[in-house]
Amino acid sequence: MDFLDAKVDVKGAENFPKDGLCTFVSNHPLGGLDGVAVGYVLGKHYNGKIKYLVNDLLMNLHNLAPLCIPVNKTGSQARNFPAMVEAGFRSDNHLIMFPAGICSRRQNGVIKDLEWKKAFIVKSVQTQRDVVPMYFEGQNSDFFYNLANIRKKLGIKANIEMLYLANEMFKNRHKTFTLTIGKPISWQTFDDSKSPAEWADFVREMVYKLKIQKDK
């Protein structure tokens, strides 16, 4: 954070849970700096008792690797994936997740996460962790979003724009970002009235409502 000269303005800090272990979930607008910034804020608040569930590519960032649980199902970690995720949720650390799995894209002029995966709902209920929604305000360059849309129109499945996320991180140097912490959602909320996927979408919408509240 010092090297990037990035600062975070935290709103809703009174919503940080004082007891119990939680799953912190956030939108993922930047695909890099937002993850570092969220870990910086939560790590300071909870004295380093945090872990990220991340794409296993990030294990190549060796200084961050001890804080990460790789969750990519397609690489060499695939065989150990269920056990590693289970161990993360059974640990004595708060967990940080970006349930979209990839950073936000621009659709119809709006920058927003794609579908959120349901794993954070399923595992939080199983391990009785409350879920804390967070909204991170930020965006990448027009180049990044235009490349993503062109790639999609051409029918190219490979996530080419991801190769530019390091560049995007450096474009976001010297900025101050806003992180809004929402009120914790009890794990008991996620009952059978909705499917886990529907509950994941429910929490996703709650995250974007935090943006509306911030703007008022």
C-alpha positions in Angstrom: 0.0 0.0 0.0 2.9 2.4 0.7 4.6 1.5 -2.5 1.4 2.2 -4.5 0.7 5.3 -2.4 -2.8 4.0 -2.0 -5.1 5.0 0.8 -8.5 3.6 2.0 -11.3 5.6 3.5 -13.3 3.2 5.6 -17.0 3.9 6.1 -19.2 1.9 8.5 -16.3 0.7 10.7 -18.8 0.4 13.5 -20.2 -2.7 11.7 -17.0 -4.7 12.2 -18.1 -7.7 14.3 -16.5 -7.9 17.7 -17.2 -11.6 18.3 -17.1 -14.7 16.3 -15.5 -15.5 13.0 -16.9 -14.1 9.8 -16.8 -14.4 6.0 -16.2 -10.9 4.5 -17.4 -10.6 0.9 -16.9 -7.8 -1.5 -17.4 -6.7 -5.1 -14.2 -6.9 -7.1 -13.8 -3.8 -9.3 -10.1 -3.7 -9.7 -8.9 -7.3 -9.6 -5.7 -6.6 -7.6 -5.4 -3.4 -5.6 -8.8 -3.8 -4.1 -7.8 -7.2 -2.7 -4.6 -5.8 -1.2 -6.5 -2.9 0.3 -9.3 -5.0 1.8 -6.7 -7.3 3.4 -4.8 -4.3 4.7 -7.9 -2.9 6.4 -9.1 -6.2 7.9 -5.6 -7.3 8.8 -5.0 -4.2 10.8 -8.4 -4.5 12.5 -8.2 -8.2 13.4 -4.4 -8.3 14.1 -3.6 -10.4 11.1 -6.2 -13.1 11.7 -7.3 -13.2 8.1 -7.1 -15.4 5.0 -8.0 -14.8 1.4 -9.7 -17.4 -0.8 -8.1 -16.6 -4.1 -7.2 -17.8 -7.6 -4.2 -20.0 -7.3 -2.2 -17.8 -9.7 -1.8 -15.4 -6.8 0.3 -18.0 -4.9 3.1 -16.8 -7.2 3.1 -13.5 -5.1 5.3 -15.1 -2.4 4.9 -12.4 0.2 1.1 -12.7 0.0 1.0 -16.5 -0.3 0.9 -17.2 3.5 -2.4 -15.2 3.6 -4.0 -17.1 0.7 -6.0 -20.3 0.3 -5.8 -21.2 -3.5 -9.3 -22.1 -4.8 -8.8 -22.5 -8.5 -10.3 -25.9 -9.4 -8.5 -26.3 -12.7 -4.8 -26.3 -11.7 -2.5 -28.7 -9.8 -4.5 -27.8 -6.6 -7.7 -29.3 -8.0 -7.4 -32.6 -6.1 -6.9 -30.8 -2.8 -9.5 -28.1 -3.4 -12.3 -29.3 -1.2 -10.0 -30.1 1.7 -8.2 -26.7 1.5 -11.5 -24.7 1.4 -12.9 -26.8 4.3 -9.7 -26.1 6.3 -10.0 -22.4 5.6 -13.5 -22.2 6.9 -12.7 -24.4 9.9 -9.7 -22.2 10.8 -9.6 -19.5 13.5 -9.2 -16.8 10.8 -11.7 -14.4 9.3 -12.1 -15.1 5.6 -12.0 -12.6 2.7 -13.8 -13.6 -0.5 -14.6 -12.0 -3.9 -17.4 -14.4 -4.9 -17.5 -13.3 -8.5 -14.2 -15.0 -8.9 -13.1 -12.4 -11.5 -13.1 -8.6 -11.4 -16.0 -6.5 -12.5 -16.9 -5.9 -16.1 -18.7 -3.0 -17.8 -22.1 -4.1 -19.1 -24.5 -1.6 -20.7 -22.4 1.2 -19.3 -22.4 -0.1 -15.7 -19.4 -1.5 -14.0 -20.5 -4.4 -11.9 -19.6 -7.9 -10.8 -20.8 -10.9 -12.8 -22.6 -13.7 -11.1 -21.5 -14.5 -7.5 -20.7 -18.1 -6.8 -22.6 -19.8 -4.0 -19.7 -21.4 -2.1 -19.5 -18.6 0.5 -23.1 -19.2 1.4 -22.9 -22.9 1.7 -19.6 -23.0 3.7 -20.6 -20.0 6.0 -23.8 -21.9 7.0 -21.9 -25.1 7.6 -19.3 -23.4 9.8 -21.8 -20.9 11.3 -20.0 -17.8 10.2 -21.9 -14.6 9.7 -21.4 -12.9 6.4 -20.2 -9.3 6.3 -21.0 -7.4 3.0 -18.5 -4.8 1.8 -18.6 -2.4 -1.1 -15.2 -1.2 -2.6 -15.4 1.8 -4.8 -13.1 1.9 -7.8 -12.7 1.1 -11.5 -10.1 0.1 -14.1 -9.4 1.9 -17.3 -11.6 2.1 -20.4 -8.9 0.1 -22.2 -9.5 -2.8 -19.8 -13.3 -2.9 -20.2 -13.2 -2.3 -23.9 -10.8 -5.2 -24.4 -13.0 -7.4 -22.3 -16.1 -6.6 -24.4 -14.2 -7.0 -27.7 -12.9 -10.3 -26.6 -16.4 -11.4 -25.7 -17.9 -10.2 -29.0 -15.2 -12.2 -30.9 -16.2 -15.3 -29.0 -12.7 -15.7 -27.4 -13.1 -17.6 -24.1 -9.6 -17.0 -22.8 -9.6 -14.2 -20.2 -7.1 -12.1 -22.2 -7.8 -8.9 -20.2 -6.6 -10.5 -17.0 -3.1 -10.2 -18.4 -3.3 -6.4 -18.0 -4.4 -6.4 -14.3 -0.8 -5.6 -13.2 -0.9 -2.6 -15.5 -4.2 -1.6 -14.1 -2.9 -1.7 -10.5 -0.1 0.8 -11.4 -2.6 3.0 -13.1 -4.5 3.2 -9.8 -1.4 4.5 -7.8 -1.7 7.6 -5.7 -5.5 7.3 -5.2 -7.8 7.1 -2.2 -10.5 4.5 -2.3 -13.6 4.1 -0.2 -14.5 0.8 1.5 -18.0 0.6 3.0 -18.6 -2.0 5.6 -22.2 -3.3 5.8 -24.0 -4.8 8.8 -23.2 -8.5 9.4 -25.8 -11.0 8.1 -26.4 -13.9 10.5 -25.6 -17.3 8.9 -29.1 -18.4 10.1 -30.6 -16.0 7.6 -29.6 -18.3 4.7 -32.5 -20.8 5.2 -34.3 -23.0 2.7 -36.6 -20.1 1.5 -34.0 -19.5 -1.2 -31.4 -21.7 -2.9 -27.7 -21.0 -2.1 -27.3 -19.4 -5.5 -30.3 -17.1 -4.8 -28.9 -16.2 -1.4 -25.5 -15.4 -3.1 -27.3 -13.0 -5.5 -29.2 -11.5 -2.5 -25.9 -10.6 -0.7 -24.5 -9.3 -4.0 -27.4 -6.9 -4.3 -26.9 -5.8 -0.7 -23.3 -5.0 -1.5 -24.4 -2.6 -4.3 -27.0 -1.1 -2.0 -24.1 0.0 0.2 -22.9 2.1 -2.8 -26.3 3.8 -3.0 -26.3 4.5 0.8 -22.7 6.0 0.5 -23.8 8.2 -2.4 -26.7 9.7 -0.4 
